[in-house]
Each structure stands twice: as structure tokens, then as C-alpha cells.
Amino acid sequence: MTAAARPGRGRRARRAPLALLLVAVVSVAACAPRVNAPGPAITRPALAADGFLAADGEKLPLRTWMPADGAPRAVIIALHGFNDYSNFFTDPGIFLATEGIATYAYDQRGFGQTRQPGLWSGVGAYVDDLKAVTEALRRRHPGVPLYLLGESMGGAVIMVAMTGPGAPEVDGIILSSPAVWGRSTMPWYQRLALWLGAHTVPWMTVTGRGLGIKPSDNIEMLRALRRDPLVIKETRVDSIYGLVNLMDAALESAAAFDRAALILYGAHDEVIPMGPTRAMVRHLPPSAGKRQRLALYEDGYHMLLRDLQSLTVWVDIAAWITDPGAPLPSGADKRAATILAKDATPGEPPAAP
């Protein structure tokens, strides 16, 4: 008997592709991106001698740089970028201390010396930790102006925290190359590849080798980072997926980001392209007016705070804290007005130059 004469066999043949599709869907669902979310609250968040104790008992290592006389005129809370940790602020922290500015920088969950480095903890976890640290430092330094400074991922965390419910009380914000490369500014094939990777092989790790991206012109510093065991070199795919979720939220938050802010960007940034950065600038609320200042460094890369010309950036930060209405000593704010914001008109996000 032929296959055409066997109706049952024909139906089974047609059902086979459907069964394979169902198996594939179940397999993808079983490989969802991992989020190492905080546990339930078991204690009151508090500053400790060697770190910050979060509500769930997680210890976040903390570094501090204090003025010599111990009486700061301002306090900065510094948040590091993706795969980095609090050590990123050592040099600027030392400099700012000589200007009377104290700095606190902590390792965010999944980075540096925290438990389970390499695992993403979720946007909410990073935002809640920032709020708790800010509240604790307000109590430690009553009446002292308090600023948030975020580099890359740290900047994205700050943007989301400051535009959501329960935003912390701060006097100003400094964003250095904020991570705003959201999905709306990515080509479709990048979005698809990320989704497939995060839902099929979320545990797989990747590196940036071979991409040809230059994060800084400070080669000695980059070599030191490669030798540093606390800097993550191989990244889980689901952590990248989590980072992009954060960048989505940060870019979306731009329309409500009306706080006093200094926004820093390097003309040679190859990590966060200029296109997404201009999209963020375009959506900043007009109501912020002169309370927000853009600064574009023509010789700057992504790691502005550690580039060869980083001293120029540090001086600008100290000057802005002293007088946010005055022109920056470097003139980087004038360059930003003519270059970074030149496409600040409605429409599609401009492509990177």
C-alpha cells in the first residue's frame, strides 16, 4: 500500500513539523535568561566599615576618597560601568578629594567582589541599591550637597532611578557616557540575535576580542584592567540581555529626566555610539533648561574618566559642582552645543557618524 492510500501515515507526517516546533518552543522557554534577583528583606540597609549592607543581607564592597581635613564641601556617589567595579574611580576620587569633594563608590551586584560575579541582578535591584546607599549617605553627611555620578551602565541606573517612583534626593547628577544604546536604536538582526542567544544559550560567555572596539586611548590603563581579576572578561549572554533591558529603560527615561545634570561624552566613543546618545539628548525635556549641561570631549573615548585627557574631565566636574551655571573650563560644553545636540530635532534616531 502506498503512502497516499494510508491516511493515518499522511496525518502523522504532517504533524511531525508541528511537534518539532512545539519541542523547540518548550526548549526556548526552559532556557530563559537568568536573573539573580535579591532575596527578601532581612535587615535594615546600612553603611558598614567594609561596605554597604543591603536589605537582603548582600554586602556591597565600598571604596571612599575623603578630603584631607575630613570635612567635604560636597559628596559624590559613583557607580561603575558593566563588568567593572568600584576601583574605576580611584584616580578621579583622589583628585576630587583635593578639591574638597568626598566620593563613595560601591561594587554593584554581580560585579567586583560581590557574591556570584557575572550574574545579572535585574534593573530593579540596581535601582533599589542606589536608593538605599543614597539615603544612608544623606544621613552620614547631613546638609552637604550630594551628587550621583555614573559611568556607562552606572549612568543608566541613575537615569532610571531618578525618573521612577521614590527617586532619591540629590543636588545634581553627572553622567559619563551613559549606556543608552537601547533596542530602538539597534538594527533588527542585533535584536534578534540577542533574544535567541539569551533564550537558547543564556549561560554561554562571550568576549569583546576581535570586535576592534577601542574603549580608551590610555593603553597602560587598559592593560591593567586585563590583568585585574575583578574585571569580568567573559560575559554571560543573559547578562548582556539584562544590560540591554537597562539601556532600554534608560533611553525611555530621557523624556522625564529633568534633574540638574552634567552629561559627558567622548567624540571617539566606540562603545555607546553617538546615534543613541543624540537620541537621548533629543528626548531630554526642554523644562530642564539651563540646569542640564552637555560636554563633548573631542579627544575623549568611552572611558572619559580614565582616558589620557581625564584630568580635563575631572576639572570640569569639580568646576560644575562649584558653579553649575558657569562655562566649563575645558570648553567642552560649547562643542556639545554645536555637535552632540545638532540633530536634536524630532524624527528617527540619527545614525552614528
MARNUBA-94628 format. One line per field, with one value per residue (C-alpha): residue number from 1; residue in three letters; x, y negated, z negated. Coordinates in pm, 1 decimal. Layout:
BEGIN
i NUM|...
aa ALA|...
c1 X|...
c2 Y|...
c3 Z|...
***
This chain:
BEGIN
i 1|2|3|4|5|6|7|8|9|10|11|12|13|14|15|16|17|18|19|20|21|22|23|24|25|26|27|28|29|30|31|32|33|34|35|36|37|38|39|40|41|42|43|44|45|46|47|48|49|50|51|52|53|54|55|56|57|58|59|60|61|62|63|64|65|66|67|68|69|70|71|72|73|74|75|76|77|78|79|80|81|82|83|84|85|86|87|88|89|90|91|92|93|94|95|96|97|98|99|100|101|102|103|104|105|106|107|108|109|110|111|112|113|114|115|116|117|118|119|120|121|122|123|124|125|126|127|128|129|130|131|132|133|134|135|136|137|138|139|140|141|142|143|144|145|146|147|148|149|150|151|152|153|154|155|156|157|158|159|160|161|162|163|164|165|166|167|168|169|170|171|172|173|174|175|176|177|178|179|180|181|182|183|184|185|186|187|188|189|190|191|192|193|194|195|196|197|198|199|200|201|202|203|204|205|206|207|208|209|210|211|212|213|214|215|216|217|218|219|220|221|222|223|224|225|226|227|228|229|230|231|232|233|234|235|236|237|238|239|240|241|242|243|244|245|246|247|248|249|250|251|252|253|254|255|256|257|258|259|260|261|262|263|264|265|266|267|268|269|270|271|272|273|274|275|276|277|278|279|280|281|282|283|284|285|286|287|288|289|290|291|292|293|294|295|296|297|298|299|300|301|302|303|304|305|306|307|308|309|310|311|312|313|314|315|316|317|318|319|320|321|322|323|324|325|326|327|328|329|330|331|332|333|334|335|336|337|338|339|340|341|342|343|344|345|346|347|348|349|350|351|352|353
aa MET|THR|ALA|ALA|ALA|ARG|PRO|GLY|ARG|GLY|ARG|ARG|ALA|ARG|ARG|ALA|PRO|LEU|ALA|LEU|LEU|LEU|VAL|ALA|VAL|VAL|SER|VAL|ALA|ALA|CYS|ALA|PRO|ARG|VAL|ASN|ALA|PRO|GLY|PRO|ALA|ILE|THR|ARG|PRO|ALA|LEU|ALA|ALA|ASP|GLY|PHE|LEU|ALA|ALA|ASP|GLY|GLU|LYS|LEU|PRO|LEU|ARG|THR|TRP|MET|PRO|ALA|ASP|GLY|ALA|PRO|ARG|ALA|VAL|ILE|ILE|ALA|LEU|HIS|GLY|PHE|ASN|ASP|TYR|SER|ASN|PHE|PHE|THR|ASP|PRO|GLY|ILE|PHE|LEU|ALA|THR|GLU|GLY|ILE|ALA|THR|TYR|ALA|TYR|ASP|GLN|ARG|GLY|PHE|GLY|GLN|THR|ARG|GLN|PRO|GLY|LEU|TRP|SER|GLY|VAL|GLY|ALA|TYR|VAL|ASP|ASP|LEU|LYS|ALA|VAL|THR|GLU|ALA|LEU|ARG|ARG|ARG|HIS|PRO|GLY|VAL|PRO|LEU|TYR|LEU|LEU|GLY|GLU|SER|MET|GLY|GLY|ALA|VAL|ILE|MET|VAL|ALA|MET|THR|GLY|PRO|GLY|ALA|PRO|GLU|VAL|ASP|GLY|ILE|ILE|LEU|SER|SER|PRO|ALA|VAL|TRP|GLY|ARG|SER|THR|MET|PRO|TRP|TYR|GLN|ARG|LEU|ALA|LEU|TRP|LEU|GLY|ALA|HIS|THR|VAL|PRO|TRP|MET|THR|VAL|THR|GLY|ARG|GLY|LEU|GLY|ILE|LYS|PRO|SER|ASP|ASN|ILE|GLU|MET|LEU|ARG|ALA|LEU|ARG|ARG|ASP|PRO|LEU|VAL|ILE|LYS|GLU|THR|ARG|VAL|ASP|SER|ILE|TYR|GLY|LEU|VAL|ASN|LEU|MET|ASP|ALA|ALA|LEU|GLU|SER|ALA|ALA|ALA|PHE|ASP|ARG|ALA|ALA|LEU|ILE|LEU|TYR|GLY|ALA|HIS|ASP|GLU|VAL|ILE|PRO|MET|GLY|PRO|THR|ARG|ALA|MET|VAL|ARG|HIS|LEU|PRO|PRO|SER|ALA|GLY|LYS|ARG|GLN|ARG|LEU|ALA|LEU|TYR|GLU|ASP|GLY|TYR|HIS|MET|LEU|LEU|ARG|ASP|LEU|GLN|SER|LEU|THR|VAL|TRP|VAL|ASP|ILE|ALA|ALA|TRP|ILE|THR|ASP|PRO|GLY|ALA|PRO|LEU|PRO|SER|GLY|ALA|ASP|LYS|ARG|ALA|ALA|THR|ILE|LEU|ALA|LYS|ASP|ALA|THR|PRO|GLY|GLU|PRO|PRO|ALA|ALA|PRO
c1 0.0|128.4|153.6|-138.3|-350.9|-256.2|-440.1|-307.0|52.9|-6.6|-153.1|142.0|381.0|202.5|204.6|581.4|688.8|433.3|566.6|922.4|812.1|645.6|960.9|1165.9|929.5|941.4|1320.5|1345.0|1108.4|1320.4|1629.1|1504.4|1766.9|1874.3|1814.9|1994.5|1736.7|1783.8|1633.0|1368.8|1449.2|1603.7|1779.6|1786.4|2023.7|2328.5|2683.3|2945.0|3319.9|3394.9|3091.1|2719.4|2477.6|2167.4|1822.8|1859.7|2195.1|2407.8|2737.9|2838.8|3210.3|3261.1|3559.9|3593.3|3812.0|3788.7|3935.0|4240.4|4056.2|3761.0|3503.2|3374.9|3201.4|3020.9|2973.5|2962.8|2822.1|2995.9|2855.5|3080.9|3013.8|2934.3|3192.5|3386.5|3381.6|3436.1|3808.6|3720.3|3704.6|4040.6|4222.0|3932.2|3841.1|4192.5|4183.4|3836.2|3936.8|4198.8|3909.7|3718.9|3483.5|3431.2|3349.6|3189.2|3193.7|3048.0|3053.7|2713.1|2561.3|2728.3|3044.9|3375.7|3395.4|3023.7|2894.7|2836.1|3012.5|2894.4|2524.7|2278.7|2053.5|1783.3|1716.7|1506.9|1783.6|2041.8|1798.1|1693.3|2055.9|2132.6|1834.7|1939.3|2302.8|2192.8|1964.8|2241.7|2492.7|2238.4|2223.9|2603.3|2654.5|2350.9|2333.2|2620.0|2534.0|2507.8|2570.9|2531.9|2793.5|2750.6|2978.1|2812.0|2590.8|2611.0|2472.2|2180.4|2099.8|2094.7|1866.5|1612.9|1632.2|1583.4|1277.7|1088.6|889.0|1076.6|1362.5|1643.4|1701.6|2018.9|2158.7|2290.7|2383.7|2692.3|2657.6|2974.2|2899.9|2563.1|2457.7|2153.2|2203.8|1851.3|1681.1|1504.0|1844.6|1967.7|1918.3|1666.0|1924.3|2111.0|1788.0|1700.3|2044.4|2040.6|1695.2|1782.0|2109.6|1951.2|1670.1|1871.7|2222.8|2193.5|2489.2|2727.4|3001.5|3142.9|3430.7|3491.9|3805.0|3802.2|3544.4|3809.7|3647.3|3880.8|3732.2|4014.4|4340.6|4502.4|4673.0|4852.0|4522.0|4357.6|4644.0|4597.0|4227.0|4313.2|4536.1|4279.2|4098.3|3797.4|3722.2|3496.5|3649.3|3394.5|3031.8|2722.4|2476.1|2188.6|2385.8|2419.0|2044.4|1988.3|2216.2|2017.2|1696.6|1856.9|1963.0|1607.1|1476.3|1741.3|1672.8|1299.8|1354.2|1525.6|1193.7|1136.4|1499.0|1467.8|1722.0|2022.9|2287.7|2626.7|2630.2|2974.8|3053.7|3367.3|3371.4|3560.5|3326.7|3303.8|3111.5|2798.2|2758.2|2681.6|2349.9|2183.3|2344.1|2195.3|1860.4|1882.7|1976.2|1687.6|1439.6|1565.1|1281.7|1302.5|1186.9|1534.1|1672.6|1999.5|2001.3|2146.2|2483.1|2625.5|3000.7|3166.8|3539.0|3691.4|3978.8|3763.5|3674.8|3420.8|3630.9|3643.1|3734.3|4044.8|4147.8|4478.5|4295.3|4096.5|4232.8|4042.5|3720.2|3790.6|3849.6|3520.4|3332.7|3476.0|3401.6|3040.9|2981.3|3122.5|2917.2|2676.4|2585.4|2937.9|3101.9|3320.3|3695.5|3760.6|3503.7|3356.2|3007.9|3047.8|3147.2|2847.0|2607.8|2728.8|2794.4|2626.3|2295.9|2296.1|2037.8|1814.3|1500.4|1201.6|1240.8|1427.3|1744.5|2036.6|2296.7|2639.9|2879.0
c2 0.0|-344.5|-644.6|-806.2|-505.2|-533.8|-839.3|-779.2|-787.8|-1110.5|-1282.3|-1168.3|-1311.8|-1648.3|-1652.8|-1593.6|-1953.2|-2085.8|-1853.7|-1966.5|-2330.3|-2265.9|-2096.8|-2396.6|-2641.0|-2440.3|-2425.4|-2802.5|-2863.3|-2636.2|-2848.0|-3185.1|-3446.0|-3409.9|-3698.4|-3667.0|-3878.1|-3990.5|-3783.6|-3902.3|-4188.1|-4063.0|-4371.5|-4749.3|-4876.3|-5035.0|-5151.6|-4921.1|-4952.2|-4743.6|-4801.8|-4862.3|-4607.4|-4581.4|-4486.9|-4122.7|-4088.6|-4129.5|-4308.1|-4559.3|-4646.3|-5020.2|-5245.1|-5600.2|-5901.3|-6178.8|-6531.6|-6556.4|-6759.2|-6517.7|-6794.8|-6767.3|-7054.3|-6800.4|-6423.1|-6203.5|-5851.9|-5691.5|-5394.1|-5188.8|-5051.2|-4698.7|-4431.1|-4691.5|-4767.3|-5047.2|-5068.5|-5264.9|-5586.2|-5566.2|-5838.2|-6083.7|-6016.8|-6111.2|-6429.6|-6535.8|-6484.3|-6757.8|-6980.4|-6915.9|-6658.7|-6318.2|-6014.4|-5680.0|-5405.4|-5058.3|-4731.1|-4669.1|-4321.6|-4066.1|-4273.0|-4321.1|-4149.9|-4082.5|-3727.5|-3542.3|-3785.8|-3766.6|-3714.2|-3990.9|-4100.4|-4293.8|-4663.5|-4692.8|-4555.0|-4806.2|-5095.5|-4989.6|-4955.9|-5307.2|-5449.2|-5274.7|-5387.8|-5745.3|-5750.9|-5615.7|-5875.7|-6156.1|-6053.2|-6038.1|-6382.7|-6593.8|-6928.2|-6852.5|-6869.4|-6516.1|-6416.4|-6094.4|-6006.6|-5714.7|-5580.2|-5388.8|-5125.1|-5326.7|-5627.7|-5420.4|-5302.6|-5663.9|-5777.9|-5506.0|-5569.7|-5944.4|-5918.6|-5645.7|-5638.6|-5717.1|-5897.0|-5972.4|-6327.7|-6461.7|-6800.9|-6705.6|-6424.4|-6356.7|-6107.3|-5991.1|-5814.8|-5687.7|-5348.2|-5438.2|-5203.4|-5066.5|-4827.8|-5109.6|-5224.8|-4876.2|-4707.2|-4422.3|-4148.5|-4253.1|-4245.3|-3904.3|-3756.3|-3881.0|-3737.8|-3399.7|-3380.6|-3477.4|-3224.0|-2930.4|-2951.7|-3211.1|-3057.2|-3093.3|-3351.1|-3586.0|-3832.6|-4155.8|-4022.5|-4062.0|-4342.4|-4609.2|-4842.4|-5090.5|-5194.9|-5435.8|-5582.8|-5503.1|-5178.4|-5123.6|-5152.0|-4901.1|-4657.0|-4693.2|-4612.2|-4297.1|-4187.8|-4272.4|-3952.0|-4154.1|-4291.8|-4046.2|-3934.1|-3672.4|-3780.8|-3562.0|-3619.1|-3666.5|-3938.5|-4124.1|-4076.9|-4229.0|-4521.0|-4593.4|-4587.8|-4853.0|-5058.8|-5037.8|-5176.0|-5449.4|-5571.7|-5569.6|-5764.0|-6052.9|-6230.3|-6253.3|-6319.5|-6682.0|-6692.4|-6922.6|-6728.4|-6735.4|-6489.8|-6393.1|-6218.7|-6146.5|-6211.8|-5882.6|-5666.8|-5328.4|-5151.4|-5369.4|-5513.8|-5879.5|-5797.1|-5660.9|-5938.4|-6202.1|-6024.1|-6058.2|-6426.6|-6488.4|-6349.8|-6538.8|-6763.3|-7130.4|-7211.6|-7120.1|-7424.7|-7556.8|-7301.2|-7045.7|-7090.6|-6875.5|-6832.4|-6678.1|-6596.1|-6589.9|-6364.1|-6153.2|-5784.3|-5579.8|-5573.3|-5951.8|-5936.2|-5727.3|-5847.8|-6024.8|-6358.2|-6254.2|-6539.8|-6779.3|-6593.3|-6586.3|-6962.2|-7017.5|-6801.7|-6994.7|-7326.2|-7229.6|-7125.4|-7460.3|-7666.8|-7474.7|-7789.3|-7883.8|-7768.7|-7461.0|-7530.5|-7295.5|-7449.7|-7102.2|-7242.5|-7474.3|-7180.4|-6980.8|-7258.2|-7252.9|-6879.0|-6649.2|-6833.0|-6932.6|-6666.2|-6743.6|-6754.9|-6518.2|-6212.0|-5884.8|-5848.1|-5963.9|-5712.6|-5725.1|-5937.4
c3 0.0|96.3|-138.7|43.7|-44.4|-413.0|-556.4|-909.6|-791.4|-598.9|-902.1|-1113.3|-853.4|-862.9|-1242.9|-1263.2|-1181.3|-1432.0|-1701.5|-1631.6|-1655.2|-1991.9|-2119.6|-2007.9|-2182.7|-2505.7|-2485.3|-2442.3|-2733.9|-2951.0|-2876.1|-2990.2|-3081.4|-3443.5|-3682.8|-4015.3|-4198.9|-4560.8|-4837.6|-5085.7|-5320.6|-5642.5|-5777.6|-5760.0|-5488.1|-5647.7|-5587.5|-5736.0|-5782.1|-5473.7|-5255.5|-5233.3|-5376.9|-5158.8|-5288.7|-5179.8|-5357.8|-5044.3|-5117.7|-4850.6|-4884.6|-4922.0|-4848.7|-4977.3|-4898.1|-5156.0|-5173.0|-5396.0|-5659.8|-5656.2|-5604.5|-5244.7|-5069.4|-4850.6|-4832.6|-4521.8|-4492.9|-4193.6|-4000.6|-3774.5|-3429.4|-3305.4|-3400.8|-3601.7|-3975.0|-4226.1|-4156.6|-3839.9|-4042.3|-4219.5|-4024.0|-3991.6|-4355.1|-4469.6|-4260.4|-4374.9|-4737.9|-4689.0|-4575.2|-4898.3|-4743.1|-4905.3|-4690.4|-4772.1|-4507.0|-4558.8|-4366.7|-4214.1|-4241.4|-4018.1|-3976.3|-4153.1|-4491.8|-4533.2|-4552.5|-4225.3|-3992.3|-3633.7|-3713.6|-3630.7|-3919.1|-3735.1|-3677.2|-3991.9|-4212.1|-4090.6|-4127.3|-4479.0|-4591.5|-4468.0|-4654.5|-4975.5|-4951.0|-4878.9|-5180.6|-5406.2|-5286.8|-5331.3|-5696.5|-5724.9|-5565.6|-5663.9|-5490.1|-5248.3|-4874.7|-4736.7|-4374.8|-4177.6|-3915.7|-3679.5|-3410.4|-3125.0|-3295.0|-3615.9|-3431.2|-3302.7|-3656.0|-3775.0|-3491.3|-3569.4|-3944.7|-3908.4|-3682.0|-3865.9|-4189.3|-4508.7|-4334.4|-4579.5|-4699.0|-4535.6|-4436.8|-4093.2|-3857.0|-3646.0|-3360.5|-3185.4|-2855.1|-2982.9|-2847.0|-2635.5|-2339.1|-2363.2|-2124.8|-1942.0|-1813.2|-1717.7|-1379.4|-1383.5|-1335.8|-1651.4|-1849.9|-1709.3|-1774.1|-2134.0|-2200.4|-2050.1|-2242.0|-2574.4|-2531.3|-2398.6|-2545.1|-2826.8|-3011.0|-2717.4|-2765.0|-2505.5|-2496.2|-2311.9|-2145.9|-1770.6|-1765.7|-1720.2|-1974.5|-2144.3|-2480.2|-2570.2|-2444.3|-2781.1|-2680.7|-3012.3|-3195.9|-2960.8|-3017.5|-3391.7|-3352.2|-3158.0|-3446.4|-3713.6|-3820.6|-3943.8|-3596.9|-3413.4|-3082.3|-2969.3|-2983.3|-3003.5|-2720.5|-2963.8|-3142.6|-2812.4|-2766.2|-3110.9|-3028.8|-2711.9|-2918.0|-3138.6|-2835.7|-2702.0|-3030.2|-3043.8|-2689.9|-2757.3|-3080.8|-2898.8|-2836.7|-3212.4|-3312.2|-3420.5|-3706.8|-3722.1|-3533.9|-3365.8|-3075.1|-2944.2|-2614.8|-2410.5|-2036.2|-1986.4|-2195.9|-2019.8|-2298.6|-2312.9|-1960.7|-1907.2|-1739.3|-2056.4|-2261.4|-2031.5|-2058.5|-2436.8|-2407.9|-2169.4|-2421.0|-2726.3|-2849.2|-2749.3|-3103.0|-3231.4|-3051.6|-3186.6|-3468.8|-3227.8|-3060.7|-2780.7|-2738.0|-2431.9|-2451.1|-2104.2|-2217.5|-2450.9|-2435.4|-2631.8|-2947.7|-2981.1|-3348.9|-3271.3|-2924.8|-2872.1|-2892.4|-3201.9|-3415.2|-3190.3|-3271.3|-3644.6|-3648.0|-3462.9|-3716.0|-4011.4|-3840.4|-3763.2|-4124.7|-4238.2|-3991.3|-3765.1|-3575.0|-3468.5|-3141.7|-3179.0|-3195.5|-2900.2|-2667.0|-2609.8|-2666.1|-2366.4|-2144.0|-2263.8|-2167.3|-1806.3|-1757.8|-2011.3|-2005.1|-1638.8|-1547.4|-1843.7|-1632.8|-1612.6|-1396.1|-1385.5|-1595.3|-1380.0|-1276.9|-1436.1|-1232.0
***
